[in-house]
């Protein structure tokens, strides 16, 4: 799998900022596409005090695509909540994500002024990040995302009972034909059971996609967590 240097980033704010949002795209896409999609849905996702980073996942074999190379954050046995995680693949990406966050911290952004979030697989990566690798983040958001039923995230949270965790915002369409709404709800309820506080919003008549209403909810949530200082 490609190393961190192969990841690219697109920033939509100037150099002066006091906080960072990292927005991970879904499987098969890229950071530039994610940024264009967000900008198409809402004009409210640009913040004077916040730098938004849209990374691109490395090209690697993806089992649900017949093993063909795809820009994905990690491999999966199948797009199904009941299968086991491919933990080696997930953990390799974890190293790169932690390096990306560290680069922001080294640049002067406190860890508690960084939010991670994403769409579909990118949202799942954000859940791994905020509830397994970097629990001092300001928040986590996930749009049309899920974790596997026996996820290592849940197992880790059981062992870490009582610690403070980043707040969660989850959004899901009720007409999602790729990631069933019940998978998103199950994920949210499991995380809540293990101490994660947050909110879950259902988007009526929305398939496997982001929408204007959902992105505006995320934008307002971000501003609330990362006010100008």
matplotlib code that plots the C-alpha trace (Angstrom):
import matplotlib.pyplot as plt

x = [0.0, 1.2, 2.8, 1.7, 3.6, 1.2, -1.8, -2.8, -4.6, -6.8, -7.3, -10.2, -9.1, -6.0, -2.9, -4.1, -6.3, -6.8, -8.5, -8.6, -11.3, -10.2, -12.8, -12.3, -14.0, -15.8, -14.4, -13.2, -13.3, -10.6, -10.2, -10.7, -14.0, -15.1, -14.4, -16.3, -19.2, -19.4, -19.1, -21.9, -24.2, -23.5, -21.7, -21.4, -18.5, -15.8, -14.7, -12.2, -10.7, -10.7, -8.6, -10.4, -8.3, -9.6, -7.1, -7.0, -6.8, -4.0, -4.6, -4.8, -6.6, -10.2, -12.0, -15.6, -14.3, -13.0, -9.5, -9.0, -7.0, -9.2, -8.7, -9.9, -8.8, -8.8, -9.9, -13.1, -14.3, -17.6, -19.8, -21.8, -22.1, -21.8, -18.4, -15.1, -12.9, -9.6, -7.7, -4.2, -5.5, -7.3, -4.3, -1.9, -4.1, -4.2, -0.5, -1.0, -4.0, -2.1, 0.8, -1.6, -3.1, 0.4, 1.5, -1.4, -0.5, 3.2, 2.0, 0.4, -3.2, -4.1, -5.5, -8.7, -9.2, -9.2, -12.3, -12.3, -15.3, -16.2, -18.7, -19.3, -15.9, -14.5, -16.9, -16.0, -12.3, -13.3, -15.0, -11.8, -9.8, -11.8, -12.7, -9.6, -6.5, -7.0, -9.6, -8.7, -10.1, -12.8, -15.4, -16.2, -18.8, -20.0, -22.4, -23.8, -21.3, -21.1, -18.8, -18.9, -20.9, -17.9, -15.7, -12.4, -13.6, -16.3, -13.8, -11.4, -14.1, -15.2, -11.6, -11.5, -14.7, -15.1, -12.7, -13.9, -14.6, -15.2, -18.8, -20.3, -22.6, -24.0, -26.3, -27.9, -30.4, -33.5, -33.3, -29.6, -29.3, -25.6, -25.2, -28.6, -30.0, -30.2, -26.4, -25.8, -28.3, -26.7, -23.3, -24.5, -26.4, -23.3, -21.0, -23.5, -23.6, -19.9, -19.9, -20.0, -22.3, -23.8, -26.7, -28.2, -30.1, -32.1, -32.4, -35.8, -35.7, -31.9, -29.9, -26.2, -25.2, -24.7, -27.3, -27.6, -29.5, -27.1, -24.0, -25.6, -26.1, -22.5, -21.3, -23.3, -22.0, -18.4, -18.8, -20.2, -17.3, -14.6, -15.5, -13.1, -10.5]
y = [0.0, 3.5, 5.5, 8.9, 10.8, 9.3, 10.9, 14.3, 17.1, 19.9, 22.9, 25.4, 28.0, 30.2, 29.5, 31.3, 29.0, 27.8, 24.5, 21.7, 19.4, 16.3, 15.0, 11.5, 10.5, 7.2, 4.2, 4.7, 8.5, 11.1, 14.2, 16.6, 14.9, 15.0, 18.7, 19.4, 17.4, 19.2, 22.6, 21.7, 20.8, 23.8, 27.1, 26.9, 24.6, 27.2, 28.6, 31.5, 29.9, 26.3, 24.6, 21.8, 18.9, 16.4, 13.5, 11.0, 7.3, 5.3, 2.9, -0.6, -3.9, -3.9, -7.2, -5.9, -4.8, -8.2, -7.4, -4.6, -1.5, 1.3, 4.4, 3.0, 3.6, -0.1, -3.4, -5.2, -8.8, -7.4, -4.3, -6.0, -5.4, -9.1, -9.9, -9.7, -6.7, -6.9, -5.5, -5.6, -3.3, -1.0, -0.7, 0.1, 3.1, 4.0, 4.7, 7.1, 8.9, 9.4, 10.9, 13.3, 14.4, 14.7, 17.0, 19.4, 19.2, 19.9, 22.9, 24.4, 23.1, 21.5, 18.0, 19.1, 21.6, 18.9, 17.1, 14.1, 13.0, 11.4, 9.9, 6.1, 4.3, 7.7, 7.9, 4.5, 5.6, 8.5, 6.2, 4.2, 7.4, 9.1, 6.0, 3.9, 5.9, 9.6, 10.0, 13.6, 15.0, 17.7, 15.5, 12.9, 12.9, 10.1, 10.3, 7.0, 4.9, 1.8, -0.4, -4.2, -5.9, -7.2, -4.2, -3.8, -0.3, -1.7, -4.1, -1.3, 0.9, -1.8, -1.9, 1.9, 2.4, 5.8, 7.9, 11.0, 10.5, 12.9, 13.7, 12.0, 13.3, 10.6, 11.2, 8.6, 8.5, 6.3, 5.1, 4.1, 1.0, 0.4, 1.0, 0.1, 2.6, -0.1, -0.6, 3.1, 3.0, -0.2, 1.5, 4.6, 2.6, 0.4, 3.4, 5.1, 2.0, 2.3, 5.9, 8.0, 10.9, 12.3, 12.7, 10.7, 12.3, 10.5, 12.2, 11.4, 10.0, 10.1, 7.3, 6.6, 10.2, 13.5, 16.2, 20.0, 19.6, 17.0, 19.1, 22.2, 20.2, 19.1, 22.7, 24.1, 21.3, 22.0, 25.8, 25.0, 22.7, 24.8, 28.5, 31.2, 32.0]
z = [0.0, -0.8, 2.0, 3.4, 0.8, -1.8, -0.1, -1.5, 0.2, -1.0, 1.3, 0.8, 3.3, 3.8, 5.8, 8.9, 10.9, 14.5, 13.8, 11.2, 9.7, 7.8, 5.4, 4.1, 0.8, 0.1, -1.7, -5.3, -5.1, -4.3, -2.2, -5.1, -5.9, -2.3, -2.1, -5.3, -4.1, -0.8, -2.5, -4.9, -1.9, 0.3, 0.4, 4.2, 4.3, 4.3, 7.6, 8.2, 11.3, 10.0, 7.4, 5.7, 4.3, 1.7, 1.6, -1.2, -0.3, -1.7, -4.6, -3.4, -4.1, -3.0, -2.4, -3.1, -6.5, -7.4, -6.0, -8.6, -7.4, -6.0, -4.0, -0.7, 2.9, 3.8, 2.4, 3.3, 2.8, 1.7, 2.1, 4.9, 8.6, 9.5, 8.0, 9.9, 9.6, 7.7, 10.6, 9.1, 6.3, 8.8, 11.1, 8.2, 7.3, 11.0, 10.9, 8.0, 9.6, 12.8, 10.9, 9.1, 12.4, 13.9, 11.1, 12.0, 15.7, 14.8, 12.8, 15.9, 15.9, 19.2, 19.0, 20.6, 17.7, 15.1, 13.7, 11.5, 9.4, 6.1, 3.7, 3.6, 4.0, 4.9, 7.8, 9.0, 8.9, 11.0, 13.6, 13.8, 14.2, 16.9, 19.0, 18.6, 17.6, 18.6, 21.3, 22.2, 18.9, 19.0, 17.2, 14.7, 11.9, 9.6, 6.6, 5.4, 7.3, 9.5, 11.5, 11.4, 14.1, 16.1, 15.3, 17.1, 18.0, 20.3, 21.8, 22.6, 24.1, 26.4, 27.8, 28.1, 30.0, 31.7, 29.5, 27.7, 24.0, 21.1, 20.3, 17.3, 14.5, 12.3, 9.3, 7.1, 4.2, 4.7, 1.1, 1.2, -1.0, -0.4, 3.4, 5.0, 7.4, 10.1, 9.8, 10.6, 13.5, 14.9, 14.8, 16.5, 19.2, 19.9, 20.2, 22.5, 24.6, 25.2, 26.2, 23.0, 23.1, 19.9, 17.6, 14.7, 11.9, 9.2, 5.8, 4.2, 0.6, 0.5, -1.0, -0.7, -1.0, 0.9, 0.6, 1.3, 4.6, 6.0, 5.0, 6.6, 9.8, 9.8, 9.1, 12.0, 14.3, 13.3, 14.0, 17.4, 18.3, 16.8, 17.4, 16.5, 19.1]

ax = plt.figure().add_subplot(projection="3d")
ax.plot(x, y, z, "-o")
ax.set_aspect("equal")
plt.show()
